[in-house]
Amino acid sequence: MSTTFDVIVIGAGPGGYIAAIRAAQLGFNVACIDEWKNDSGGPAPGGTCTNVGCIPSKALLQSSEHFEHAGKHFAEHGIGVSGLAIDVAKMVARKAAVVKQNNDGILYLFKKNKVSFFHGRGAFAKAVDGGYEIAVSGAANATLTGKHVIVATGSNARALPGVAFDEERVLSNDGALRIAAVPKTLGVIGSGVIGLEMGSVWRRLGAQVTVLEALPTFLGAADEGVAKEALKAFTKQGLKLEFGVQVGEVKVGADGVSVAYTNAKGAAATLQVERLIVSIGRVPNTIGLNPQAVGLQLDERGAIVVDAECRSNLPNVWAVGDVVRGPMLAHKAEEEGVAVAERIAGQHGHVDFNLVPWVIYTSPEIAWVGATEKQLKDSGRAYRAGQFPFLANGRARALGDTTGFVKFLADAQSDEILGVHIVGPYASELIAEACVAMAFKASAEDIARICHAHPSLAESTKEAALAVDKRTLNF
Ligand SMILES: Cc1cc2nc3c(=O)[nH]c(=O)nc-3n(C[C@H](O)[C@H](O)[C@H](O)COP(=O)(O)OP(=O)(O)OC[C@H]3O[C@@H](n4cnc5c(N)ncnc54)[C@H](O)[C@@H]3O)c2cc1C
């Protein structure tokens, strides 16, 4: 196998493997190095997203949603269920099979696109004439030389200071995705996307879940109305959320974890749980990359410093995804990966950071793109808002899921769509229409004039666009 490449990609998460494939499609000789191991020690490309993130979490969300529906909602359809039980081992095995399909799919794509894959850790060795030397150690040991290097080494879960993840009692996203039996009580520190999704999985399966959040408000990045509606729904489902808490000493014992904290009123309290998920954010990962060997610049958070086009401080060294600034989202990493490969080829790869959608796959789902009302108010931009509830949507009624609404924010003069916020069924799918509309700089009226299938949840999108103009077809 050749050891000299046009492009070497370090990391095969969604940022890295997509960059490698796109670069190969553009005619470059490409290597991709990834160290993730499956349970048998074999390669498991796909990164956090495939192995312990997006994909397995969605598999468990699906299983737990089926369980909750069977237990709580089938009866209203006239479907009787007796002896309903959850086989956690089988559920987790199904999740593992879904993950493996994705790992295998990436290996197949590497082969198909002639990307040379190296299973091991990649580290900068030195700058050489016309490129960089990368040492690979692990299952594969090699020294590679690349003209361009794309770093896509992702991120790791942030631990509470002084409380290491043991993945038994104190769980990161990794342990939270493979709990062997439904715990009676589960604590979650942090009410962000990961905490809410993992908390939802185990609550649906029967755990009593308490979420402790340091911030005084819920989902600060989301639109206020959406956050309020979601909080109402989660509370009704039995998820206990406390805000404005300050976590103190965490004691880990043989039968559980006790978390001392001060609540929003300043009173001392203790949460005693069987297991604790800590989801307080993620840290950019450059462990083992040896950036100092070539003088690759990191910021104070440990992220690789890049410009808007993912160029580092070194010529021909690029970085994408969670290891750089910006939202830690798989599709943002993918877009950056494609754009970098195209830039290396002299093309004009482009990522519009304003059009990166955010999705939380809870029930109700939450999704948004563009500005929130608060951001528009703070920036002094004059806007008009239109909102439509799923309660008035025939498809939502037929589904038996009428929680939430679609909200449009459009420029007061030009009517250009500035933000779309959805809380409700299939928000994750509905948001794509808003992304397309905003990419084409559509006005709210454009959406209002487009024929939407009936009955469909997307009719709420059209109605929310109509509501910007204080019109409706539905009442
Ligand atoms: C529980 C959970 C759920 C999530 N759900 C979603 C979701 O629904 N949607 C969404 O958009 N995002 C989601 N995310 C975030 C998403 O997983 C990340 O944003 C995404 O994986 C980042 O991609 P990446 O390519 O930058 O890095 P990663 O996916 O972290 O991949 C980095 C890869 O690099 C490898 N690596 C690191 N260092 C080296 C080295 N020196 N040599 C060789 N290999 C190395 C790692 O082994 C890994 O395979 C979720 C995250 C978690 C934890």
The ligand as an SDF file (V2000), in Angstrom:
LIG
                    3D

 53 58  0  0  0  0  0  0  0  0999 V2000
  -25.2690   10.8140   22.6720 C   0  0  0  0  0  0  0  0  0  0  0  0
  -25.0170   11.7330   21.5070 C   0  0  0  0  0  0  0  0  0  0  0  0
  -26.0180   11.9460   20.6000 C   0  0  0  0  0  0  0  0  0  0  0  0
  -25.7910   12.7830   19.5060 C   0  0  0  0  0  0  0  0  0  0  0  0
  -26.8130   12.9820   18.6190 N   0  0  0  0  0  0  0  0  0  0  0  0
  -26.6150   13.7960   17.5830 C   0  0  0  0  0  0  0  0  0  0  0  0
  -27.6550   13.9850   16.6310 C   0  0  0  0  0  0  0  0  0  0  0  0
  -28.7360   13.3980   16.7370 O   0  0  0  0  0  0  0  0  0  0  0  0
  -27.4120   14.8030   15.5770 N   0  0  0  0  0  0  0  0  0  0  0  0
  -26.2130   15.4640   15.4330 C   0  0  0  0  0  0  0  0  0  0  0  0
  -26.0540   16.2120   14.4700 O   0  0  0  0  0  0  0  0  0  0  0  0
  -25.2150   15.2990   16.3180 N   0  0  0  0  0  0  0  0  0  0  0  0
  -25.3900   14.4840   17.3800 C   0  0  0  0  0  0  0  0  0  0  0  0
  -24.3540   14.2800   18.2530 N   0  0  0  0  0  0  0  0  0  0  0  0
  -23.0740   14.9920   18.0230 C   0  0  0  0  0  0  0  0  0  0  0  0
  -22.2500   14.2610   16.9450 C   0  0  0  0  0  0  0  0  0  0  0  0
  -22.0470   12.9240   17.3470 O   0  0  0  0  0  0  0  0  0  0  0  0
  -20.9270   14.9590   16.7260 C   0  0  0  0  0  0  0  0  0  0  0  0
  -21.1590   16.3220   16.4460 O   0  0  0  0  0  0  0  0  0  0  0  0
  -20.1750   14.3370   15.5690 C   0  0  0  0  0  0  0  0  0  0  0  0
  -19.9160   12.9790   15.8060 O   0  0  0  0  0  0  0  0  0  0  0  0
  -18.8490   15.0710   15.3110 C   0  0  0  0  0  0  0  0  0  0  0  0
  -18.2150   14.4780   14.2250 O   0  0  0  0  0  0  0  0  0  0  0  0
  -16.6230   14.5370   14.0630 P   0  0  0  0  0  0  0  0  0  0  0  0
  -16.3310   13.8480   12.7850 O   0  0  0  0  0  0  0  0  0  0  0  0
  -16.1640   15.9110   14.2670 O   0  0  0  0  0  0  0  0  0  0  0  0
  -16.0380   13.7090   15.2900 O   0  0  0  0  0  0  0  0  0  0  0  0
  -16.3260   12.2560   15.8730 P   0  0  0  0  0  0  0  0  0  0  0  0
  -17.6170   11.7130   15.4240 O   0  0  0  0  0  0  0  0  0  0  0  0
  -16.0970   12.3580   17.3360 O   0  0  0  0  0  0  0  0  0  0  0  0
  -15.1970   11.3390   15.2230 O   0  0  0  0  0  0  0  0  0  0  0  0
  -13.8510   11.5120   15.5270 C   0  0  0  0  0  0  0  0  0  0  0  0
  -13.1280   10.2260   15.1810 C   0  0  0  0  0  0  0  0  0  0  0  0
  -11.7280   10.4610   15.2230 O   0  0  0  0  0  0  0  0  0  0  0  0
  -11.0900    9.3610   15.8500 C   0  0  0  0  0  0  0  0  0  0  0  0
   -9.8230    9.8600   16.3750 N   0  0  0  0  0  0  0  0  0  0  0  0
   -9.6100   10.8010   17.3040 C   0  0  0  0  0  0  0  0  0  0  0  0
   -8.2980   11.0480   17.4390 N   0  0  0  0  0  0  0  0  0  0  0  0
   -7.6680   10.2280   16.5770 C   0  0  0  0  0  0  0  0  0  0  0  0
   -6.3200   10.0360   16.2260 C   0  0  0  0  0  0  0  0  0  0  0  0
   -5.3280   10.7550   16.7730 N   0  0  0  0  0  0  0  0  0  0  0  0
   -6.0260    9.1010   15.3130 N   0  0  0  0  0  0  0  0  0  0  0  0
   -7.0110    8.3610   14.7180 C   0  0  0  0  0  0  0  0  0  0  0  0
   -8.2990    8.5180   15.0080 N   0  0  0  0  0  0  0  0  0  0  0  0
   -8.6250    9.4530   15.9120 C   0  0  0  0  0  0  0  0  0  0  0  0
  -12.0770    8.9080   16.8930 C   0  0  0  0  0  0  0  0  0  0  0  0
  -11.8250    7.5710   17.2630 O   0  0  0  0  0  0  0  0  0  0  0  0
  -13.3900    9.0740   16.1420 C   0  0  0  0  0  0  0  0  0  0  0  0
  -13.6920    7.9080   15.4290 O   0  0  0  0  0  0  0  0  0  0  0  0
  -24.5400   13.4220   19.3450 C   0  0  0  0  0  0  0  0  0  0  0  0
  -23.5140   13.1890   20.2550 C   0  0  0  0  0  0  0  0  0  0  0  0
  -23.7440   12.3520   21.3290 C   0  0  0  0  0  0  0  0  0  0  0  0
  -22.6120   12.1080   22.2880 C   0  0  0  0  0  0  0  0  0  0  0  0
  1  2  1  0
  2  3  1  0
  2 52  2  0
  3  4  2  0
  4  5  1  0
  4 50  1  0
  5  6  2  0
  6  7  1  0
  6 13  1  0
  7  8  2  0
  7  9  1  0
  9 10  1  0
 10 11  2  0
 10 12  1  0
 12 13  2  0
 13 14  1  0
 14 15  1  0
 14 50  1  0
 15 16  1  0
 16 17  1  0
 16 18  1  0
 18 19  1  0
 18 20  1  0
 20 21  1  0
 20 22  1  0
 22 23  1  0
 23 24  1  0
 24 25  2  0
 24 26  1  0
 24 27  1  0
 27 28  1  0
 28 29  2  0
 28 30  1  0
 28 31  1  0
 31 32  1  0
 32 33  1  0
 33 34  1  0
 33 48  1  0
 34 35  1  0
 35 36  1  0
 35 46  1  0
 36 37  1  0
 36 45  1  0
 37 38  2  0
 38 39  1  0
 39 40  1  0
 39 45  2  0
 40 41  1  0
 40 42  2  0
 42 43  1  0
 43 44  2  0
 44 45  1  0
 46 47  1  0
 46 48  1  0
 48 49  1  0
 50 51  2  0
 51 52  1  0
 52 53  1  0
M  END
$$$$
